[in-house]
Each structure stands twice: as C-alpha cells, then as structure tokens.
Amino acid sequence: MLEELIWFVLVAILVVLFVNHFTASRKLPPGPFPLPIIGNVHKLAAKSRHIDLMQLEKQYGNVFRLYLGSQLVIVVSGGDALQEVLVHKSADFAGRPSIFTADVYSKGLAIVLADYSSEWRLRRKVTVSALKMYSARGGKPESIITNEFDFLLKRVRARSGQPHDITREIQLAVTNVICALVFGSRYELDDPEFTNFLDIMHAIENTIASGSIVDVFPWLRFYPFKSIQLLREKCKERDELVGRIYREHVEANRVAAPQDLTDTLLKARKQAEDEHSSVTGSLTDERLIMTMGEVFLAGIDTTASTLCWALLYLIHNNEIQERLHQELDKVIGPDRLPKLQDKKNLPYLEATIAETLRLSSLAPLSAPHKATVDTTLQGYHIPKGTTVLVNLWSLHHDPAIWDNPDKFMPERFLDKDGKFVPPKQDRFLPFSAGRRSCLGESLARIELFLILAQLLHSFRFENPPGYDLPTLKPNTGALLTPQPFKVCATFRHDD
C-alpha cells in the first residue's frame, strides 16, 4: 500500500510539472521539448552552436526557446526580431545573465559582462567618452598604427616569397598597436613582459572559448575543475600586470594632456567626478583596471582575426586581390602608404572589409543578453530574467537577405557607379547595436582599414606553391577565428 502511494505521488508530481511547463510554454516562443536535467543541451554541438541554432530556426522560426539545463533561453535571429531586441526595446534586453566563467574572468567589474544598472550606464558612458576623445585625435591612432606597420613590413619583407605563418605576424602587430593605444608604449617582440602578456591573454581566451559545463549546470561549481583554476590564476596575473601599468599612469598624472587611452580614461573619470561628485564610488581604480584589460583583450583577437580572415579570403579569390591592388595603385601610387583620409576614395577596399565582417561573423552569437523586465518579443511573452541569445551568424548568412551568402562578394556593398553603400543595420550587425554595441567599434574600424590597406598596398599574398589552399573552416569558440595558415608575401614596389 505504501509503495503504491509513493508511486502515485511521484506520478502526480510529474503530471503537475508537465502541465505547468505546457501551460507556461503556450505564452513563450515555440521550441523543442526539453529532456529532464539536461534540457535541450543535446541539440547543440560544442563546435557548431551557431549552425545548430540556424537549423532550429528553420523549424521554429526567428524567435524560439531552448532550455540549457533548467535555464530558459530565447534565441533570436532575423532582421526584424534582432532590431526589436537590440534597438527598439534595447533597455528591455540590456541585461547580462550570470555566467560562472564570466564571473571568474571579470569579478563583476567588466563593462561588457556586467548586468544592466545605473552604475553600469555611468561606467559605459565614461568609457565611451574616453574612446571618442581618443579616436577624435585621428592623427594619434593613425601614427601608432603606421609606426607599428613599419615593423611588420620589415618582418614580412625579410621572408619575401617564403611560406610563413602570417596569422602570428598579424597578431603580434595588432597586440603592439593595442599596447601603444592603451598603455602608451610598444614592446620589442622578445621583451619578457610582452611574451608574458601574450601567454596570459592566450590562456584566458582559450579557457573561455572552450566553455565550461559549469555555465550550464552551476551546481558543479564546487568541483575543482583544472580549467577554472587556471582561469583564476591567469586573471590574477592579468590584474597584477595591468594594475602596475595603471598605477604608473596615475602617478604620471597626464590628465591635462593625455598620451594614451589610459590617460584619457583617467581624464574622463575626472570630468565625470567634477560634474557629479556622487559617481566617485562607481569609478574605482579596480574598475578602471578591468576596463583597460577588457579593451586590451577584445581589441587584439577581434581585429587580428578579422585581418587574417580578409587575407584568407583574398588568397582564395585572387581576382578580388588584383582589383584591390589596382584601386590602391590608382589612388595612392607607389611612393606612400595609405592614410585614413584616403578611405573615401577606396570604395572597393571598404566593401572588402564589410564583406569580411559579414562572411566571417567573428562573434556569431555575441554576448548573451537578459530581459530586465517582463516584456514581449514578436508577440511572445518573455519573462524578466530570461537569457536571450542573438544569432548574428544567421542574419549574415540568410539567403533571403544575401545572394549566395556563403560566397565572398565585396561588390554586394557597391552601387552601380562603384561607390561604397554602407549596409543597413537591419541586415548587418558585426558590432551589434543598441545599448550593448561594441565599445571599441570606432578604433577597430580605424585599425582594420589602415592595416589592411597598408598590407595590400605593400604586398601580394599568394598560396605557397605545392601547398593546398588553406581551409576556410574556423576554429570554434566564443569567436570564429581562422586556423593558422601560410602565405607567400611578395613586395609590390621597387626600392
């Protein structure tokens, strides 16, 4: 009798849970039925989540639901739905969910990963102000990039015509550009501090990119995973190194005449404190140190990987590279390097950069959002606290928007007269949009244009004789980065 009663109670509980789930789900977007404990985790392969989500989109529409473990997640793709999330209802979806590895990485101090609040709005405002002030000094970023390109040019010319790994060279150059922009000085490539910085950042990137089961099942956080322990150690080393550089800037006190982005951040903080004395507690040294670190980390991998994707696509499409050489030769000539002011006269290069951003879709899912209030999306109910994933890969590879979406075609961004046509925001979001758009977009665009223009002006890049064409299949993780590949770079101009 007791055994029958226990079974009856268990069945009754399961029925209630099923009915509650079914009733609640009727107001939510459609989606696959979740399994006990794991939810819909089995629907997503670790190395192709963006592709798997695009396939589910075909079945359930531009807005659908999943359960990762017990956590409700809404997946959004398609121009109209993404505009609603990122722009029209930006405040409703401006939150960030708590993710274990993100909390280890940032301790709640990173602007990109912090939840939406009045304090977050202030910190972002100050950082955006600093970035705009620094970017407005167009000559300063441009001179730093051109100076570093001189070092890159010498390294690549030294191996002219020989197969070598261009991805490593570009990453070193971009890292030094970011060091000069943020910290005020570049490093020699064999400087122990520089190599230590690279080791720290690579360890952090690799750990975050590989993900952690703890992010799906938080109750596993008490298990001593080696990857989480490594992440803690490397983040501590990062904070110590960046913190030392920050304190040197505070002692130098160059707020009146900022020399780099860190000085400009300190100036923006002072201006905010002078205007509102109550903000002092929100703009602590610890938070500014984290801001320096996240600008540094974000600026390296995204810019370097985009440049490498551009060269990889051009190796696969020699006729496009030849057209770029013709444009550069006509506008610039052989006797000088391209400058930022040349941008308006290089429409095919601009179109090539836009097409690289679209096709590579470097951050296919962006960082997850969170509903800050009970709201609606495309007519569906979205409860407060719900995690929202935006599938930018799907938008950028939608055949209903882009002809031959998997083909590299810069001309799709040109009009009939050959002029560059900036893509509309409802179909092109490489830097996201709204309150959570990329902080460093303006600097990133300057770097991408100048470095790619100067590389293509100086060199012809070809696949080494006897080598197979390098794969277009990316390394997968938080970013879709190109696999290392070798090129033969030939200098295009006589000395």
Backbone torsions as a table, in degrees:
resi	resn	phi	psi	omega
1	MET	NA	-46.3	-179.4
2	LEU	-63.1	-40.8	-179.8
3	GLU	-64.3	-40.6	179.0
4	GLU	-64.7	-38.1	179.5
5	LEU	-65.4	-41.6	179.2
6	ILE	-62.1	-45.3	179.2
7	TRP	-62.8	-38.8	179.4
8	PHE	-62.2	-44.2	-179.6
9	VAL	-64.1	-43.4	180.0
10	LEU	-62.0	-45.5	178.7
11	VAL	-62.3	-41.9	-179.7
12	ALA	-61.9	-41.4	179.0
13	ILE	-62.8	-45.0	179.4
14	LEU	-61.9	-40.1	178.7
15	VAL	-64.0	-43.1	179.0
16	VAL	-62.7	-44.4	178.7
17	LEU	-61.6	-41.7	-179.9
18	PHE	-65.4	-44.8	-179.2
19	VAL	-63.9	-42.9	178.9
20	ASN	-61.6	-43.0	179.1
21	HIS	-63.3	-44.6	-178.0
22	PHE	-65.3	-41.0	-179.2
23	THR	-65.8	-45.2	179.6
24	ALA	-65.3	-36.8	-175.0
25	SER	-69.2	-22.6	-178.8
26	ARG	-63.0	-25.8	179.5
27	LYS	-91.3	-16.3	-178.5
28	LEU	-87.7	167.6	172.8
29	PRO	-61.0	158.2	177.6
30	PRO	-69.4	165.6	178.6
31	GLY	175.5	170.2	-179.3
32	PRO	-67.8	150.4	179.4
33	PHE	-71.4	131.8	-177.1
34	PRO	-79.9	147.2	173.6
35	LEU	-85.9	156.6	176.8
36	PRO	-57.7	141.9	175.6
37	ILE	69.8	-56.4	-173.2
38	ILE	-88.0	-14.8	-178.1
39	GLY	67.0	-123.0	179.8
40	ASN	-113.4	21.7	-178.3
41	VAL	-56.0	-33.7	-177.8
42	HIS	-66.5	-13.7	179.5
43	LYS	-79.8	-13.0	-172.7
44	LEU	-119.1	118.0	174.2
45	ALA	-78.6	143.0	-174.4
46	ALA	-59.3	-31.8	-173.5
47	LYS	-100.6	3.3	-177.9
48	SER	-149.2	41.5	-176.1
49	ARG	-58.7	-42.1	-177.7
50	HIS	-63.8	-35.9	178.0
51	ILE	-70.8	-44.2	179.5
52	ASP	-61.4	-39.9	178.5
53	LEU	-66.6	-35.1	177.3
54	MET	-65.3	-36.8	177.3
55	GLN	-67.8	-41.0	177.3
56	LEU	-65.6	-32.2	177.5
57	GLU	-59.8	-38.7	179.4
58	LYS	-62.4	-29.4	-178.1
59	GLN	-88.3	-37.0	-171.2
60	TYR	-114.6	-8.1	178.0
61	GLY	103.3	-179.1	-174.9
62	ASN	-71.4	-16.4	176.0
63	VAL	-130.7	116.6	178.5
64	PHE	-144.4	167.8	-175.4
65	ARG	-113.5	152.0	171.4
66	LEU	-137.6	163.8	169.6
67	TYR	-122.4	120.0	173.3
68	LEU	-100.4	103.4	-165.5
69	GLY	66.8	-127.1	177.5
70	SER	-97.3	0.7	-174.4
71	GLN	-86.3	125.1	176.4
72	LEU	-74.2	129.7	178.7
73	VAL	-130.0	130.4	175.6
74	ILE	-102.6	128.1	-179.3
75	VAL	-106.0	131.3	-174.3
76	VAL	-124.8	134.6	173.9
77	SER	-147.5	175.7	-178.4
78	GLY	84.2	140.1	-172.1
79	GLY	-56.6	-49.1	-175.2
80	ASP	-64.2	-45.7	-178.5
81	ALA	-66.6	-39.9	179.1
82	LEU	-66.8	-38.4	176.8
83	GLN	-63.2	-37.5	178.8
84	GLU	-64.7	-42.9	-178.8
85	VAL	-70.5	-48.7	-168.9
86	LEU	-87.9	-26.6	-172.9
87	VAL	-119.1	-64.5	-171.9
88	HIS	-67.0	-35.0	176.9
89	LYS	-121.3	42.6	-175.1
90	SER	-56.4	-42.3	-178.9
91	ALA	-66.8	-33.5	-179.4
92	ASP	-67.1	-26.5	-175.6
93	PHE	-121.5	28.3	-175.1
94	ALA	-90.1	-2.1	-178.9
95	GLY	-75.7	168.9	172.8
96	ARG	-125.2	131.3	176.2
97	PRO	-71.1	157.3	176.2
98	SER	-79.3	118.3	179.2
99	ILE	-121.4	129.3	-169.3
100	PHE	-57.2	-51.6	-177.2
101	THR	-65.0	-33.4	177.4
102	ALA	-66.0	-37.6	178.2
103	ASP	-67.3	-38.4	176.3
104	VAL	-63.5	-42.4	-178.0
105	TYR	-65.1	-41.6	-169.0
106	SER	-114.7	-14.1	-176.5
107	LYS	53.8	28.7	179.2
108	GLY	77.4	9.5	-173.6
109	LEU	-102.4	-16.7	-176.3
110	ALA	-76.2	134.8	-179.6
111	ILE	-64.2	-42.9	-176.0
112	VAL	-62.5	-34.7	-173.4
113	LEU	-103.8	-9.5	-176.5
114	ALA	-72.6	151.0	178.1
115	ASP	-71.3	161.8	-176.7
116	TYR	-75.0	130.2	-180.0
117	SER	-165.0	171.1	177.0
118	SER	-64.3	-35.6	177.5
119	GLU	-65.4	-42.0	178.1
120	TRP	-62.1	-42.3	-179.4
121	ARG	-60.5	-39.9	179.0
122	LEU	-65.6	-47.0	-178.4
123	ARG	-63.2	-40.8	178.0
124	ARG	-66.1	-41.2	-179.7
125	LYS	-59.8	-44.6	-179.7
126	VAL	-64.7	-42.8	-179.1
127	THR	-67.2	-43.1	177.4
128	VAL	-61.8	-40.1	177.7
129	SER	-60.5	-43.4	179.4
130	ALA	-64.3	-43.7	-179.6
131	LEU	-64.2	-39.3	178.9
132	LYS	-67.8	-42.5	178.2
133	MET	-59.6	-43.0	-177.3
134	TYR	-72.3	-42.9	179.8
135	SER	-64.9	-31.2	-179.6
136	ALA	-64.7	-23.3	174.9
137	ARG	-82.3	64.3	-170.7
138	GLY	-49.2	-37.1	-177.7
139	GLY	-64.3	-34.5	-176.9
140	LYS	-68.5	-55.7	176.7
141	PRO	-58.8	-39.6	-178.4
142	GLU	-64.2	-41.8	-179.9
143	SER	-66.7	-36.4	177.9
144	ILE	-64.4	-45.1	-178.5
145	ILE	-65.9	-44.5	-179.3
146	THR	-65.7	-37.8	177.6
147	ASN	-62.7	-44.7	-180.0
148	GLU	-68.8	-32.4	178.4
149	PHE	-62.7	-32.9	177.3
150	ASP	-57.5	-41.5	177.9
151	PHE	-67.5	-41.9	178.9
152	LEU	-63.5	-43.5	-179.7
153	LEU	-58.0	-44.5	-178.9
154	LYS	-64.2	-40.0	-179.4
155	ARG	-66.9	-42.4	-178.5
156	VAL	-71.3	-40.2	179.1
157	ARG	-63.5	-32.5	180.0
158	ALA	-63.4	-19.9	179.9
159	ARG	-117.2	27.3	-177.0
160	SER	-53.4	127.0	178.4
161	GLY	80.0	-5.9	-179.6
162	GLN	-99.9	140.4	176.7
163	PRO	-63.0	129.3	174.8
164	HIS	-154.2	161.3	-175.9
165	ASP	-80.4	102.3	-177.6
166	ILE	-73.9	-24.4	-177.6
167	THR	-62.5	-39.9	179.3
168	ARG	-65.0	-43.2	-179.1
169	GLU	-62.8	-43.7	-178.7
170	ILE	-67.2	-40.9	179.8
171	GLN	-63.0	-40.1	177.6
172	LEU	-62.8	-42.9	-179.4
173	ALA	-64.9	-46.7	-179.2
174	VAL	-64.3	-39.3	178.5
175	THR	-59.9	-43.5	179.7
176	ASN	-68.0	-34.9	174.8
177	VAL	-60.8	-45.6	-179.9
178	ILE	-65.4	-40.0	176.6
179	CYS	-57.8	-46.1	-179.1
180	ALA	-67.5	-39.4	-179.7
181	LEU	-67.5	-45.1	-173.8
182	VAL	-87.2	-43.9	-172.1
183	PHE	-101.1	-17.4	176.8
184	GLY	95.5	1.1	179.3
185	SER	-153.4	150.0	175.5
186	ARG	-96.2	166.2	179.8
187	TYR	-114.5	151.0	163.5
188	GLU	-71.0	145.5	-172.3
189	LEU	-64.8	-21.8	179.3
190	ASP	-98.9	10.0	178.1
191	ASP	-67.1	126.6	-178.0
192	PRO	-57.3	-37.0	179.3
193	GLU	-65.7	-38.3	179.0
194	PHE	-65.1	-48.0	-179.8
195	THR	-65.7	-34.5	176.8
196	ASN	-65.0	-42.9	178.3
197	PHE	-60.1	-45.3	179.4
198	LEU	-62.0	-43.1	179.7
199	ASP	-61.8	-42.7	179.8
200	ILE	-62.2	-48.9	-176.5
201	MET	-66.2	-40.1	179.0
202	HIS	-64.5	-40.1	179.3
203	ALA	-64.1	-42.7	178.3
204	ILE	-64.2	-47.3	-179.5
205	GLU	-59.5	-46.9	-176.5
206	ASN	-65.5	-38.3	-179.9
207	THR	-67.8	-44.1	-179.9
208	ILE	-68.4	-41.5	-177.1
209	ALA	-63.6	-34.9	-178.8
210	SER	-74.4	-14.9	178.5
211	GLY	72.8	175.1	179.4
212	SER	-147.6	139.4	178.0
213	ILE	-61.6	-22.3	180.0
214	VAL	-64.4	-28.2	179.6
215	ASP	-66.9	-27.4	178.3
216	VAL	-92.4	-37.5	-179.2
217	PHE	-121.5	82.0	-173.1
218	PRO	-56.9	-25.6	-178.7
219	TRP	-65.9	-10.8	176.7
220	LEU	-84.7	1.8	-175.9
221	ARG	-64.3	-18.3	-179.2
222	PHE	-82.2	-10.2	177.4
223	TYR	-79.2	136.4	-174.9
224	PRO	-79.7	71.1	178.0
225	PHE	-65.3	134.3	-179.5
226	LYS	-64.3	-35.3	-178.4
227	SER	-64.9	-37.8	179.0
228	ILE	-70.4	-38.8	177.1
229	GLN	-62.3	-43.4	178.3
230	LEU	-62.6	-42.1	179.5
231	LEU	-60.4	-43.9	178.5
232	ARG	-60.5	-44.3	-178.0
233	GLU	-63.3	-46.1	-176.9
234	LYS	-70.3	-34.3	176.4
235	CYS	-66.8	-36.2	176.1
236	LYS	-64.7	-43.0	178.0
237	GLU	-63.6	-40.8	177.0
238	ARG	-59.0	-47.9	-177.5
239	ASP	-63.3	-37.1	179.0
240	GLU	-66.8	-43.5	-177.7
241	LEU	-69.4	-48.8	179.7
242	VAL	-67.0	-37.0	179.4
243	GLY	-61.6	-39.1	177.2
244	ARG	-62.9	-44.4	179.1
245	ILE	-64.2	-39.5	179.0
246	TYR	-61.8	-46.0	-178.6
247	ARG	-63.4	-35.0	175.5
248	GLU	-61.4	-38.4	178.4
249	HIS	-68.5	-40.0	178.4
250	VAL	-61.6	-44.8	-179.3
251	GLU	-66.8	-35.2	179.8
252	ALA	-68.3	-28.9	174.3
253	ASN	50.8	64.5	179.5
254	ARG	-104.2	28.6	-176.6
255	VAL	-59.2	-36.4	-178.9
256	ALA	-67.8	-30.1	-179.9
257	ALA	-140.2	77.1	-174.9
258	PRO	-60.1	139.2	-179.5
259	GLN	-104.8	-17.8	-177.9
260	ASP	-154.7	-176.4	-175.2
261	LEU	-67.0	-34.4	178.3
262	THR	-64.3	-44.9	174.3
263	ASP	-58.2	-40.5	-178.3
264	THR	-68.7	-35.5	174.5
265	LEU	-62.1	-43.9	178.3
266	LEU	-63.2	-37.8	177.3
267	LYS	-66.1	-43.9	179.6
268	ALA	-63.8	-37.2	176.8
269	ARG	-64.3	-44.2	179.9
270	LYS	-61.4	-42.2	178.8
271	GLN	-62.1	-42.2	179.3
272	ALA	-64.8	-40.7	179.4
273	GLU	-68.2	-36.6	178.0
274	ASP	-65.7	-34.2	-179.2
275	GLU	-80.4	-36.1	-177.7
276	HIS	-140.2	101.4	-175.9
277	SER	-64.0	-20.3	-176.2
278	SER	-74.1	-9.6	-174.7
279	VAL	-85.3	-7.0	-173.0
280	THR	-53.2	-43.3	-177.4
281	GLY	-68.0	-19.1	-179.5
282	SER	-87.6	-18.5	-175.0
283	LEU	-115.4	56.9	-177.0
284	THR	-73.2	163.4	176.2
285	ASP	-57.4	-41.5	-178.0
286	GLU	-60.1	-39.0	180.0
287	ARG	-71.8	-38.6	178.4
288	LEU	-67.9	-34.3	175.8
289	ILE	-62.6	-41.9	177.6
290	MET	-64.7	-39.3	178.4
291	THR	-61.8	-42.9	176.1
292	MET	-58.0	-45.3	-178.5
293	GLY	-63.9	-41.3	-177.2
294	GLU	-75.2	-33.1	174.3
295	VAL	-64.0	-41.2	179.6
296	PHE	-62.7	-52.0	-175.5
297	LEU	-65.1	-45.8	-178.2
298	ALA	-65.8	-36.1	-176.1
299	GLY	-71.3	-27.5	-176.2
300	ILE	-77.2	-60.7	-171.0
301	ASP	-66.1	-41.1	-176.4
302	THR	-66.9	-48.8	-177.9
303	THR	-67.4	-47.4	-178.9
304	ALA	-61.8	-42.9	-178.5
305	SER	-67.1	-38.8	178.6
306	THR	-64.0	-42.3	177.2
307	LEU	-62.6	-41.1	178.8
308	CYS	-66.3	-38.9	175.6
309	TRP	-61.0	-42.3	-179.6
310	ALA	-58.8	-48.0	179.5
311	LEU	-64.9	-37.3	179.2
312	LEU	-64.0	-44.9	177.6
313	TYR	-63.1	-36.3	-178.4
314	LEU	-71.9	-32.2	175.0
315	ILE	-65.4	-35.1	177.4
316	HIS	-78.3	-15.7	-175.9
317	ASN	-135.0	75.0	-174.6
318	ASN	-61.3	-30.6	-178.9
319	GLU	-66.5	-31.0	177.0
320	ILE	-71.6	-42.5	177.2
321	GLN	-60.9	-40.6	179.8
322	GLU	-63.6	-40.5	178.2
323	ARG	-64.4	-37.5	176.7
324	LEU	-64.9	-41.6	177.5
325	HIS	-61.0	-40.9	179.7
326	GLN	-64.0	-41.8	179.5
327	GLU	-64.6	-44.5	-179.8
328	LEU	-65.3	-40.5	179.7
329	ASP	-64.9	-38.9	-178.6
330	LYS	-69.6	-42.6	-174.1
331	VAL	-86.1	-40.7	-172.4
332	ILE	-99.0	-42.4	-173.7
333	GLY	80.4	176.4	-173.1
334	PRO	-86.1	-8.3	-166.2
335	ASP	-97.7	-3.7	178.7
336	ARG	-149.1	164.7	177.1
337	LEU	-89.3	154.3	175.7
338	PRO	-61.6	146.3	177.0
339	LYS	-119.1	166.9	-179.2
340	LEU	-59.9	-35.0	-178.7
341	GLN	-68.2	-13.5	178.2
342	ASP	-81.3	-9.8	-171.4
343	LYS	-54.4	-43.9	-176.6
344	LYS	-64.5	-19.5	-178.8
345	ASN	-100.3	7.8	-178.9
346	LEU	-124.7	63.8	-174.3
347	PRO	-64.4	-34.6	-178.4
348	TYR	-70.3	-33.3	175.1
349	LEU	-66.7	-43.6	176.3
350	GLU	-59.1	-42.8	180.0
351	ALA	-65.1	-35.7	178.9
352	THR	-65.9	-40.1	177.5
353	ILE	-65.1	-44.3	179.1
354	ALA	-61.8	-42.0	-180.0
355	GLU	-67.7	-35.3	175.6
356	THR	-63.0	-44.8	178.6
357	LEU	-62.0	-39.7	-179.3
358	ARG	-68.9	-53.4	-172.5
359	LEU	-68.1	-40.5	-179.2
360	SER	-73.8	-33.5	-177.6
361	SER	40.5	62.7	-169.0
362	LEU	-52.0	-43.6	177.3
363	ALA	-108.7	84.4	-168.7
364	PRO	-63.7	-31.3	-178.9
365	LEU	-114.1	1.0	-177.8
366	SER	54.1	-171.9	175.1
367	ALA	-85.9	144.8	-176.7
368	PRO	-65.4	144.4	174.9
369	HIS	-99.4	172.2	176.5
370	LYS	-143.8	137.5	177.8
371	ALA	-69.4	125.0	-178.5
372	THR	-87.2	-14.9	179.5
373	VAL	-145.3	165.0	167.4
374	ASP	-64.7	127.6	-174.8
375	THR	-149.5	-174.9	177.1
376	THR	-126.8	157.2	177.7
377	LEU	-145.4	115.6	-177.5
378	GLN	52.6	35.7	177.0
379	GLY	89.1	-8.2	-179.9
380	TYR	-93.2	150.0	176.7
381	HIS	-80.2	130.8	176.9
382	ILE	-121.9	109.9	-177.8
383	PRO	-68.1	150.4	175.1
384	LYS	-56.5	138.4	178.9
385	GLY	90.0	-4.5	-178.7
386	THR	-72.6	135.7	175.1
387	THR	-76.0	137.5	-179.1
388	VAL	-126.8	123.8	176.4
389	LEU	-103.4	132.3	176.9
390	VAL	-106.3	121.3	-176.0
391	ASN	-93.5	88.1	-179.8
392	LEU	-70.4	-29.4	176.2
393	TRP	-57.5	-46.1	-179.4
394	SER	-60.5	-43.1	178.7
395	LEU	-60.7	-44.9	-174.7
396	HIS	-78.5	-9.2	179.8
397	HIS	-123.9	23.5	-178.4
398	ASP	-81.2	116.2	-178.6
399	PRO	-66.0	-16.8	176.5
400	ALA	-74.8	-18.4	-179.0
401	ILE	-105.4	-41.8	-172.9
402	TRP	-116.5	127.4	172.0
403	ASP	-68.1	136.1	-179.4
404	ASN	44.9	63.2	-170.9
405	PRO	-61.9	-21.7	-178.7
406	ASP	-93.7	6.3	180.0
407	LYS	-104.3	141.2	-179.8
408	PHE	-81.7	107.7	-173.4
409	MET	-137.9	83.8	178.7
410	PRO	-56.8	-28.9	-176.3
411	GLU	-63.7	-14.2	177.8
412	ARG	-65.8	-14.9	179.0
413	PHE	-105.3	17.7	177.6
414	LEU	-117.3	148.1	174.1
415	ASP	-88.2	-176.5	-175.2
416	LYS	-65.4	-19.4	178.5
417	ASP	-94.4	4.3	178.8
418	GLY	83.4	11.0	179.1
419	LYS	-88.0	146.2	179.6
420	PHE	-69.7	131.2	178.8
421	VAL	-112.4	107.1	179.0
422	PRO	-56.0	129.9	-177.9
423	PRO	-67.4	148.6	179.9
424	LYS	-72.0	146.8	-174.3
425	GLN	-66.6	-25.6	-177.9
426	ASP	-75.0	-2.4	179.0
427	ARG	-132.1	-1.4	-172.8
428	PHE	-147.0	108.2	-173.9
429	LEU	-136.3	54.5	-178.5
430	PRO	-64.9	-24.0	178.6
431	PHE	-110.7	18.5	-175.1
432	SER	60.4	-159.5	-177.5
433	ALA	-162.6	167.6	176.2
434	GLY	76.6	-154.9	-174.6
435	ARG	-63.1	-24.2	-177.3
436	ARG	-108.2	22.7	178.1
437	SER	-67.6	163.5	-175.5
438	CYS	-61.4	127.1	179.8
439	LEU	-62.3	-39.1	-171.4
440	GLY	-99.7	23.2	-175.7
441	GLU	-55.8	-45.4	-175.3
442	SER	-62.7	-44.7	177.9
443	LEU	-67.2	-39.0	-179.6
444	ALA	-61.7	-40.9	-179.7
445	ARG	-65.8	-37.8	176.8
446	ILE	-63.0	-47.1	-179.3
447	GLU	-62.0	-46.9	-177.5
448	LEU	-59.5	-46.1	-177.3
449	PHE	-65.6	-52.4	-173.6
450	LEU	-64.5	-47.1	-176.2
451	ILE	-67.2	-44.9	-179.6
452	LEU	-66.9	-41.3	178.7
453	ALA	-60.5	-43.7	-177.8
454	GLN	-71.8	-35.3	175.9
455	LEU	-63.4	-48.0	-176.7
456	LEU	-72.8	-30.1	175.3
457	HIS	-65.7	-34.7	-173.4
458	SER	-90.9	-31.8	-169.6
459	PHE	-131.6	154.0	164.3
460	ARG	-105.9	128.2	-176.8
461	PHE	-106.5	127.2	-177.7
462	GLU	-135.4	155.3	174.1
463	ASN	-70.3	132.6	-177.9
464	PRO	-59.9	139.3	177.7
465	PRO	-55.9	135.4	178.7
466	GLY	86.0	-7.0	178.8
467	TYR	-97.1	144.6	170.0
468	ASP	-68.1	150.8	173.8
469	LEU	-57.0	135.8	-179.5
470	PRO	-63.2	148.6	-177.7
471	THR	-67.6	147.9	173.0
472	LEU	-96.2	3.7	177.7
473	LYS	-76.2	125.5	-173.7
474	PRO	-83.6	160.2	159.5
475	ASN	-70.0	137.4	-175.2
476	THR	-108.5	151.5	-179.8
477	GLY	166.0	-148.4	175.9
478	ALA	-62.2	-32.0	175.6
479	LEU	-119.1	146.4	175.6
480	LEU	-95.1	91.7	-175.7
481	THR	-97.4	149.2	178.3
482	PRO	-70.7	145.8	173.7
483	GLN	-69.3	148.7	179.6
484	PRO	-54.2	139.9	179.4
485	PHE	-144.6	157.0	-179.3
486	LYS	-105.9	147.0	177.8
487	VAL	-134.2	163.7	164.3
488	CYS	-108.0	118.3	179.6
489	ALA	-105.7	121.0	-178.5
490	THR	-112.2	128.0	180.0
491	PHE	-66.6	135.8	-170.1
492	ARG	-95.1	-10.0	-173.2
493	HIS	-125.6	144.8	175.3
494	ASP	-71.9	147.3	177.8
495	ASP	-69.7	NA	NA
